[in-house]
């Protein structure tokens, strides 16, 4: 089991460390804007579409996973609502606690831990988190003024097209599917590399506060996950995916959104940075638990 955990976790840590090292060695802050836009607009949607074509997901049969993916975001927010510590606003605190790093960390970890055959289910959870991030998340940050950002999210539309086109995959020319698959294969290593670069540009301050907040996030996830698993008829494979989703570190996107809405961005950046560093310890434990006991 120990060797299995190393084979799962070390590639994720290693690729992130390469990005971190290269980011730190630059004399000026790396300009990642173009790469990030390409990943969001081209590579990641290609991964979503090609994964759903190769591993079709039935919305009718997969409703428990869809509900679980929603609850694993919403329920921790309800638990955390009355637990806000000093030094961070409630919307910023809730955002970072509800929306986990299902992209940069979650997708590669789940593929390595549970197998490429579940990639369709994995990208559905990722897209669902994205949809909620740009609807419910923006609603929280804008205090009800903005909740339609998901309409411009290419991953959502790639998922819609993937689910709709999967029954007709045999009619799509091979060169189209191969091109999209090759574009999608860029996504996972690039996500980890860019995560490392982003982490390299931050500095952890107020370690006690960051530790306390991330601890609250993990406790909220641990409290909500048994409820979700008890309520829904999830397969063992889906249970593993949902458990890992609920225990991932906060998404880097939380910092970018709070910066845009001028909502305690510095505090969120500190929490996100510390949470992702702390996940080097917590994630192997969660993966071990799902493989050994679920």
N, C-alpha and C positions, 0 to 999 in steps of 0.2 A: 504493500500500500504506500509506503514511504517513497519508493521509486516512482510509483504512479503519480503521486502528488508532485514530485519534482518535474516529471515530464509534462505535467499540465501547467504548473505555475511558472517554472523558469523561463520558458519561451516568452511569456507575457512580460515578466520582469526584465528579461534580457533586452527585448526590443524597446521597451520603455527606457531602460538605462542607456541604450545607444542614443536615443533622442535627447535624453537629459544631458549626457556628456557632451554631445555636439552643441547643444544649446548653451551650455556653460562655457564652452571654449570660444564662443564668438565674442569679439570685442564689442560689438554693438548688438542690440536686441534683434534676433532673427525676424525677418519679414515673412510671416507665414500666411498672410492674407490670401494670396493666390492659391496656395496649396490647399488651405482650408475650404475655400470656395469650390475648388475642383472636387474635393472629397464630398462635400455636401451636395453639389449640384449634379455630379457625374458618377463618381465611383460608387458612393453609397447607394443611390437609387438603382444602379446597375446590379449591385449585390442583392438588394431586396428583390428585384424583379427576377433575376436569374435563379435565386434560391427558391422562390415560390414556383418557378417553372419546373425546376428539378425535383423539388420536394413539395408538391401541392398541399395546401391546407384547406380543408373544408370548413367553411364558416358554420354550417349547420352542425357538423359533428364536433367542431372545435370550440363551441360556445363556452364550455367550462374554462378553457385556457384564456379566452378573451375576457371573461368576467374576472378571473383570477388576476390577469394582467392589469385590470382596472383597479381592483381592490388593493393590490399590493402598492399602488400609488396613493389611493384615496384614504384608506384606513389609517396608515401611519400619520397622515395629516390631521385626522380627527383626534388621535391619541396625543399628538404633540401640541395641539392647539392651546391647551392650558398650561404648558410646561416651558414657555419661553424664558430663557435666562436673560439676565441683564446684558446690555451691550449690543443687541441686535434686534431689529424690528421684527414684528410677528410675520409679515409677508415673506421677508428674506429668510427667516428661520424655517418657516414651513416649506418654502420652495426647495431649499437644500436638503430637507429631510424627506421630502416626498419623491423627488426625482433623482434617481441613481444613475450611475455611469454605465447604462446598459449598452452603450455604443463602444467607446474606447476600450473598456475593460470587459464588459459583459459578453459581447459577441465572441471575441477570441477565447475567453475562458470557457464558455459553454460549449463551443465547438471542440476544444481540446479535451474537456472533461467528459462530455456526454456523447460526442460523435457528430460527424458531419451530416448524418441522416436526419438529425433534428434541426437542421439549419432553417427550414421553412418555419417551424414553430419559434425558433430563436428570433428571426427577423420580424415575425408578427409581434412578439413582445417588445422588441426595440421600436417598431413603428408605432405601436399603441402608446408607449411611453412618450414618443415624440409628439404624437397627436395631443395627448393630455398636457404636455409641457407647453405647447403653443396655444392651448385653449384655457384650461384651468390655471396653468402656471401664470400666463399673462394676465388672466383675470385677477389673480391675487396681487400681482405686482402693480397693476394699473388701477387697482381698487375698483374693478368692474367696468372700466372704460374700454378695455381691449381684450378680446378673447377669440379673435378670428385669424390669428397668425398661422394656424395649421393649414389654412387654404393655400398658402404659398409654400408649404413644405413638400419638396419633391419626393421624399420618402413615403409620405402618405399616398400620393398618387401612384407611385411605383408599386406599392402594395395592392392598391385597388386594381391596377392593370394586371399584376401578377396573378391575383386570385381569379380575375375574370378570364384571363387568357390561358391559364393552366390546362383546362380541358381541351384546348385547341393547339397545344404545343406542337403536335405532329404536323401542323399546317404552316408553322413558322420556319422559314429557311434556316438551315443549320448555321450558315455564316452569321446570321443575326444573333442567334443564341450564343454562339462561340465568342463573338465580339463582346457581347454584354457580360458573359461569364469572365472573360479576361479582364475587362474593366473592373468588375466586381472583386476580382482577386487582389486588386491593389488595395482595397479598402482596409482590411484588417491590419496588415503590418503598418500601413500609413497612419491609421488611428492610434496605434500604440506609439509610433515614433513621434507624432505630433503631441500626444499627451506628455511624453517625456520632455519635449521642447518647452511646452507650456509650464510644466512643473519646474523646469530649470530657471524660469524667469521670476519665480516667486520666492518669498522668504517667509518662514513661519514665525509669527509673533504671538504673544499671549497663548502659549502652549496649553496652559490650564483650561482656559475658556474653550479652545478648539477641541481639546480632549473631552471635556464635559459635554459639549454639544454633539460631537460624533458618538459619544457613548449613549446619549439620549436617542439618537437616530437608530443605533443598533438595537437598543432595548425596545423601541417602538416596533421595529421590524420583527423582532423575536416574539413580541406579544401578539402581533397581528397574523403572522404566518400560520400558527395552529388553527386559528379561526377560519382562515381562508381554506385551508386543507380539509377541515372538518365540514365546511359548508358545501363544497363542490366535489363532484365525481371526477377527480383528476387522476390520470394514469401516473404510475411511478415516475415516468420520464418527465411529465409535466410538473409533478411535485418538485423534482430536482431543479428544474428551470426557475420555477416561481420562488423557491427558497433562496436560490442564489441571487435572483433579482432583488429580493427584499433585503439582502445583506451587503449589497455592493456599496462602494463609497459614493459620495455625492458627485453628480455630473459637473464637469468643467463648465458646461453651458449655463449653469446656475449663476456663476460669476459674471459671464458675459451679459446675461439678461438683467441682473441687478445693476450692473454698470450702466446699461442703456436706460433703465428706469430710475437711476440715481437712488437706489434703495440699499444702503449699507453694503456697497460692493466690496470695500476693504475687508469687512468682517466675514463676508461670504467667501472671499478669496482665501482667507486664512483657514476657514473651516474646510473648504474643498481641498486645499493643498494638504493639510494635515490628515484629512480622511483618506486621501489616496495613498499617502505614505503609510498610514496605519493599516491599510488593506493588505499590505505585504504580509502582515501577521494574521489578520482576521480571515482573509479569503481562503488560505489553505485549510484552516479549521472548518470553514463552511463546506468547502468542496469535499473534504474527508467525511464529514457528517453525512452529506447527501449520498456519497458512494457507499458508505458502510452501513447506513441505517435506513435509507429511504427505499 
